[in-house]
């Protein structure tokens, strides 16, 4: 696989798909991928089948199994002390255009519901398709909610419908919500917000 426009990646611990080992800067020259990082964190010179996720602005968020050939940097024009030649062995999944990519938000927001009036809740995570809301207000599947938030600079009013409900504990609930009738400006801002949050995670 040839990356198109990728400058960062996440390397996971060997035999783990969730524990981050380190983050690296990515350079691509045609089909050659080179990773640059500050600390090798115990990586051996040759490491096979590591989980590495690449963030490519043209392709999307790419989950892979890759192998690395790690060495000390001898190029005085490269700042990082460690370099690795990277070969993608297997592409697990590509989350295109951040449609499926979900990032943590954890922001308290004021909501409005036609059936339940005004209430406060926390948007725990968000994607271009929807968000996960926690609140002490008991809502119902199929209810519509709306809120205003500045995902980028301009405040955007967005609406969503509740698809599923989870009882977290007595008097506290979680709701999976799907955006409905998003204005183009709001969809663009949410997409950029999600993408920037993911880049911040990788930087």
ROBA-402789 format. One record per residue (C-alpha): residue number from 1; residue in three letters; x, y, z. Coordinates in Angstrom, 1 decimal, padded with zeros to 4 digits. Last residue first. Example, Ala and Ser with C-alpha at 12.3 -4.5 7.8 and 13.67 -1.06 7.14 Angstrom:
BEGIN
@nr:2&rest:SER&east:013.7&north:-001.1&up:007.1
@nr:1&rest:ALA&east:012.3&north:-004.5&up:007.8
***
This chain:
BEGIN
@nr:203&rest:UNK&east:001.1&north:014.5&up:017.7
@nr:202&rest:UNK&east:-001.1&north:011.5&up:017.2
@nr:201&rest:UNK&east:-003.9&north:012.5&up:019.5
@nr:200&rest:UNK&east:-003.8&north:016.0&up:018.1
@nr:199&rest:UNK&east:-004.2&north:014.6&up:014.6
@nr:198&rest:UNK&east:-007.3&north:012.7&up:015.8
@nr:197&rest:UNK&east:-008.8&north:015.8&up:017.3
@nr:196&rest:UNK&east:-008.0&north:017.7&up:014.1
@nr:195&rest:UNK&east:-009.9&north:015.1&up:012.0
@nr:194&rest:UNK&east:-012.9&north:015.1&up:014.3
@nr:193&rest:UNK&east:-013.1&north:018.9&up:014.3
@nr:192&rest:UNK&east:-012.7&north:019.1&up:010.5
@nr:191&rest:UNK&east:-015.5&north:016.6&up:010.0
@nr:190&rest:UNK&east:-017.7&north:018.5&up:012.5
@nr:189&rest:UNK&east:-017.0&north:021.8&up:010.8
@nr:188&rest:UNK&east:-017.9&north:020.4&up:007.3
@nr:187&rest:UNK&east:-021.0&north:018.8&up:008.6
@nr:186&rest:UNK&east:-022.1&north:022.0&up:010.3
@nr:185&rest:UNK&east:-021.5&north:024.1&up:007.2
@nr:184&rest:UNK&east:-023.4&north:021.6&up:005.0
@nr:183&rest:UNK&east:-026.4&north:021.8&up:007.3
@nr:182&rest:UNK&east:-027.0&north:018.5&up:009.1
@nr:181&rest:UNK&east:-030.5&north:017.1&up:008.5
@nr:180&rest:UNK&east:-030.2&north:014.5&up:011.3
@nr:179&rest:UNK&east:-027.2&north:013.5&up:013.3
@nr:178&rest:UNK&east:-027.4&north:010.1&up:015.0
@nr:177&rest:UNK&east:-027.4&north:009.7&up:018.7
@nr:176&rest:UNK&east:-026.2&north:006.8&up:021.0
@nr:175&rest:UNK&east:-027.6&north:007.6&up:024.4
@nr:174&rest:UNK&east:-026.2&north:007.0&up:027.9
@nr:173&rest:UNK&east:-028.2&north:007.3&up:031.1
@nr:172&rest:UNK&east:-027.9&north:008.3&up:034.7
@nr:171&rest:UNK&east:-030.7&north:008.0&up:037.4
@nr:170&rest:UNK&east:-029.6&north:004.6&up:038.6
@nr:169&rest:UNK&east:-026.5&north:003.6&up:036.8
@nr:168&rest:UNK&east:-025.2&north:003.5&up:033.2
@nr:167&rest:UNK&east:-028.7&north:002.7&up:031.7
@nr:166&rest:UNK&east:-028.0&north:002.5&up:028.0
@nr:165&rest:UNK&east:-030.3&north:003.8&up:025.3
@nr:164&rest:UNK&east:-030.2&north:003.5&up:021.5
@nr:163&rest:UNK&east:-031.0&north:005.4&up:018.3
@nr:162&rest:UNK&east:-031.6&north:008.9&up:019.6
@nr:161&rest:UNK&east:-032.2&north:011.4&up:016.9
@nr:160&rest:UNK&east:-030.0&north:014.4&up:016.2
@nr:159&rest:UNK&east:-030.1&north:018.1&up:015.5
@nr:158&rest:UNK&east:-027.3&north:020.6&up:015.1
@nr:157&rest:UNK&east:-027.0&north:024.3&up:015.5
@nr:156&rest:UNK&east:-023.5&north:025.5&up:014.6
@nr:155&rest:UNK&east:-021.4&north:028.2&up:016.3
@nr:154&rest:UNK&east:-018.7&north:029.5&up:014.0
@nr:153&rest:UNK&east:-015.0&north:029.0&up:014.9
@nr:152&rest:UNK&east:-014.5&north:025.2&up:014.7
@nr:151&rest:UNK&east:-016.8&north:022.9&up:016.5
@nr:150&rest:UNK&east:-018.6&north:025.8&up:018.0
@nr:149&rest:UNK&east:-021.6&north:024.1&up:019.6
@nr:148&rest:UNK&east:-025.4&north:024.5&up:019.6
@nr:147&rest:UNK&east:-027.7&north:021.7&up:020.7
@nr:146&rest:UNK&east:-030.7&north:019.7&up:019.4
@nr:145&rest:UNK&east:-032.5&north:016.5&up:020.5
@nr:144&rest:UNK&east:-035.0&north:014.3&up:018.8
@nr:143&rest:UNK&east:-036.6&north:011.3&up:020.6
@nr:142&rest:UNK&east:-036.6&north:008.0&up:018.7
@nr:141&rest:UNK&east:-035.3&north:006.0&up:021.7
@nr:140&rest:UNK&east:-036.5&north:007.8&up:024.8
@nr:139&rest:UNK&east:-035.0&north:010.4&up:027.2
@nr:138&rest:UNK&east:-034.4&north:010.1&up:030.9
@nr:137&rest:UNK&east:-032.4&north:013.2&up:031.9
@nr:136&rest:UNK&east:-029.4&north:012.4&up:034.1
@nr:135&rest:UNK&east:-027.1&north:012.7&up:031.1
@nr:134&rest:UNK&east:-024.6&north:010.9&up:028.8
@nr:133&rest:UNK&east:-024.4&north:011.5&up:025.1
@nr:132&rest:UNK&east:-022.6&north:009.5&up:022.4
@nr:131&rest:UNK&east:-022.3&north:011.2&up:019.1
@nr:130&rest:UNK&east:-023.3&north:011.1&up:015.4
@nr:129&rest:UNK&east:-022.4&north:010.4&up:011.8
@nr:128&rest:UNK&east:-019.4&north:012.7&up:011.5
@nr:127&rest:UNK&east:-018.0&north:011.2&up:014.7
@nr:126&rest:UNK&east:-018.3&north:012.2&up:018.3
@nr:125&rest:UNK&east:-017.4&north:011.1&up:021.8
@nr:124&rest:UNK&east:-018.5&north:011.9&up:025.4
@nr:123&rest:UNK&east:-021.0&north:014.6&up:024.6
@nr:122&rest:UNK&east:-022.0&north:015.5&up:028.2
@nr:121&rest:UNK&east:-025.6&north:016.5&up:029.1
@nr:120&rest:UNK&east:-027.6&north:019.4&up:030.3
@nr:119&rest:UNK&east:-031.4&north:019.7&up:029.9
@nr:118&rest:UNK&east:-034.0&north:021.9&up:028.2
@nr:117&rest:UNK&east:-037.5&north:020.6&up:027.4
@nr:116&rest:UNK&east:-038.4&north:016.9&up:027.5
@nr:115&rest:UNK&east:-040.6&north:016.1&up:024.5
@nr:114&rest:UNK&east:-039.4&north:018.9&up:022.1
@nr:113&rest:UNK&east:-035.8&north:018.3&up:023.3
@nr:112&rest:UNK&east:-033.2&north:021.1&up:023.9
@nr:111&rest:UNK&east:-029.6&north:020.5&up:024.9
@nr:110&rest:UNK&east:-027.0&north:022.4&up:026.9
@nr:109&rest:UNK&east:-023.5&north:020.9&up:026.5
@nr:108&rest:UNK&east:-020.9&north:019.5&up:028.7
@nr:107&rest:UNK&east:-017.8&north:018.4&up:026.7
@nr:106&rest:UNK&east:-016.1&north:015.0&up:026.9
@nr:105&rest:UNK&east:-015.0&north:015.0&up:023.2
@nr:104&rest:UNK&east:-013.3&north:011.7&up:022.5
@nr:103&rest:UNK&east:-012.9&north:010.8&up:018.8
@nr:102&rest:UNK&east:-014.9&north:008.6&up:016.5
@nr:101&rest:UNK&east:-013.7&north:007.7&up:013.0
@nr:100&rest:UNK&east:-016.5&north:006.1&up:011.0
@nr:99&rest:UNK&east:-017.0&north:008.9&up:008.5
@nr:98&rest:UNK&east:-013.5&north:010.3&up:009.1
@nr:97&rest:UNK&east:-013.1&north:010.6&up:005.3
@nr:96&rest:UNK&east:-012.4&north:006.9&up:005.0
@nr:95&rest:UNK&east:-011.8&north:004.7&up:008.0
@nr:94&rest:UNK&east:-009.4&north:002.1&up:006.4
@nr:93&rest:UNK&east:-009.2&north:-001.3&up:008.1
@nr:92&rest:UNK&east:-006.8&north:-004.1&up:008.7
@nr:91&rest:UNK&east:-004.2&north:-003.3&up:006.0
@nr:90&rest:UNK&east:-001.6&north:-006.0&up:006.1
@nr:89&rest:UNK&east:002.2&north:-006.2&up:005.8
@nr:88&rest:UNK&east:002.9&north:-002.4&up:005.6
@nr:87&rest:UNK&east:006.7&north:-002.0&up:005.5
@nr:86&rest:UNK&east:008.4&north:000.5&up:007.7
@nr:85&rest:UNK&east:012.1&north:001.6&up:007.7
@nr:84&rest:UNK&east:012.7&north:002.9&up:011.2
@nr:83&rest:UNK&east:014.6&north:006.0&up:012.4
@nr:82&rest:UNK&east:015.8&north:007.1&up:015.8
@nr:81&rest:UNK&east:017.7&north:010.2&up:017.0
@nr:80&rest:UNK&east:015.0&north:012.6&up:015.7
@nr:79&rest:UNK&east:016.3&north:015.9&up:014.2
@nr:78&rest:UNK&east:017.0&north:014.9&up:010.6
@nr:77&rest:UNK&east:019.5&north:017.1&up:008.9
@nr:76&rest:UNK&east:022.5&north:015.5&up:010.7
@nr:75&rest:UNK&east:021.6&north:012.1&up:009.1
@nr:74&rest:UNK&east:023.1&north:009.2&up:011.2
@nr:73&rest:UNK&east:019.8&north:008.2&up:012.8
@nr:72&rest:UNK&east:020.0&north:005.1&up:014.9
@nr:71&rest:UNK&east:018.3&north:002.0&up:013.5
@nr:70&rest:UNK&east:015.0&north:000.2&up:013.5
@nr:69&rest:UNK&east:013.7&north:-002.1&up:010.7
@nr:68&rest:UNK&east:010.0&north:-002.2&up:011.2
@nr:67&rest:UNK&east:007.2&north:-004.5&up:010.2
@nr:66&rest:UNK&east:003.5&north:-003.6&up:009.7
@nr:65&rest:UNK&east:000.1&north:-004.7&up:010.8
@nr:64&rest:UNK&east:-002.3&north:-001.9&up:009.8
@nr:63&rest:UNK&east:-005.1&north:000.5&up:010.7
@nr:62&rest:UNK&east:-005.4&north:003.4&up:008.2
@nr:61&rest:UNK&east:-007.2&north:006.6&up:009.1
@nr:60&rest:UNK&east:-008.2&north:008.4&up:005.8
@nr:59&rest:UNK&east:-006.9&north:008.2&up:002.3
@nr:58&rest:UNK&east:-006.2&north:011.8&up:001.5
@nr:57&rest:UNK&east:-005.3&north:013.3&up:004.9
@nr:56&rest:UNK&east:-003.4&north:010.1&up:005.9
@nr:55&rest:UNK&east:-003.3&north:009.2&up:009.6
@nr:54&rest:UNK&east:-001.4&north:005.9&up:010.0
@nr:53&rest:UNK&east:-002.1&north:003.3&up:012.6
@nr:52&rest:UNK&east:000.6&north:000.7&up:013.5
@nr:51&rest:UNK&east:000.0&north:-002.7&up:015.0
@nr:50&rest:UNK&east:003.3&north:-004.5&up:014.9
@nr:49&rest:UNK&east:003.7&north:-007.5&up:012.8
@nr:48&rest:UNK&east:007.5&north:-008.0&up:012.8
@nr:47&rest:UNK&east:010.1&north:-006.1&up:014.7
@nr:46&rest:UNK&east:013.7&north:-006.0&up:013.5
@nr:45&rest:UNK&east:016.2&north:-003.8&up:015.3
@nr:44&rest:UNK&east:014.3&north:-004.5&up:018.6
@nr:43&rest:UNK&east:011.9&north:-001.9&up:020.0
@nr:42&rest:UNK&east:012.8&north:-001.0&up:023.6
@nr:41&rest:UNK&east:011.2&north:002.4&up:023.7
@nr:40&rest:UNK&east:013.0&north:003.5&up:020.4
@nr:39&rest:UNK&east:013.0&north:007.1&up:021.7
@nr:38&rest:UNK&east:012.7&north:010.4&up:019.8
@nr:37&rest:UNK&east:010.9&north:009.1&up:016.7
@nr:36&rest:UNK&east:011.2&north:009.1&up:012.9
@nr:35&rest:UNK&east:009.3&north:006.6&up:010.7
@nr:34&rest:UNK&east:010.3&north:006.0&up:007.1
@nr:33&rest:UNK&east:007.9&north:004.7&up:004.4
@nr:32&rest:UNK&east:009.2&north:003.9&up:000.9
@nr:31&rest:UNK&east:006.5&north:003.3&up:-001.8
@nr:30&rest:UNK&east:006.8&north:006.8&up:-003.3
@nr:29&rest:UNK&east:008.9&north:008.7&up:-000.8
@nr:28&rest:UNK&east:006.9&north:008.9&up:002.5
@nr:27&rest:UNK&east:008.0&north:010.5&up:005.7
@nr:26&rest:UNK&east:006.1&north:009.7&up:009.0
@nr:25&rest:UNK&east:006.6&north:011.3&up:012.4
@nr:24&rest:UNK&east:006.2&north:008.8&up:015.2
@nr:23&rest:UNK&east:004.1&north:008.1&up:018.3
@nr:22&rest:UNK&east:005.1&north:005.6&up:020.9
@nr:21&rest:UNK&east:004.1&north:002.4&up:022.7
@nr:20&rest:UNK&east:000.3&north:002.9&up:022.7
@nr:19&rest:UNK&east:-001.7&north:000.1&up:024.4
@nr:18&rest:UNK&east:-004.8&north:-000.8&up:022.4
@nr:17&rest:UNK&east:-003.9&north:-003.4&up:019.8
@nr:16&rest:UNK&east:-001.4&north:-005.3&up:021.8
@nr:15&rest:UNK&east:001.0&north:-008.2&up:021.0
@nr:14&rest:UNK&east:003.9&north:-005.7&up:020.6
@nr:13&rest:UNK&east:002.9&north:-002.3&up:022.1
@nr:12&rest:UNK&east:001.2&north:000.0&up:019.6
@nr:11&rest:UNK&east:002.8&north:002.4&up:017.1
@nr:10&rest:UNK&east:000.8&north:005.5&up:016.3
@nr:9&rest:UNK&east:001.4&north:007.4&up:013.1
@nr:8&rest:UNK&east:002.1&north:010.9&up:011.7
@nr:7&rest:UNK&east:002.9&north:012.7&up:008.4
@nr:6&rest:UNK&east:000.7&north:011.0&up:005.9
@nr:5&rest:UNK&east:-000.2&north:012.3&up:002.4
@nr:4&rest:UNK&east:-000.7&north:009.6&up:-000.1
@nr:3&rest:UNK&east:000.4&north:006.3&up:001.5
@nr:2&rest:UNK&east:001.3&north:003.5&up:-000.9
@nr:1&rest:UNK&east:000.0&north:000.0&up:000.0
***
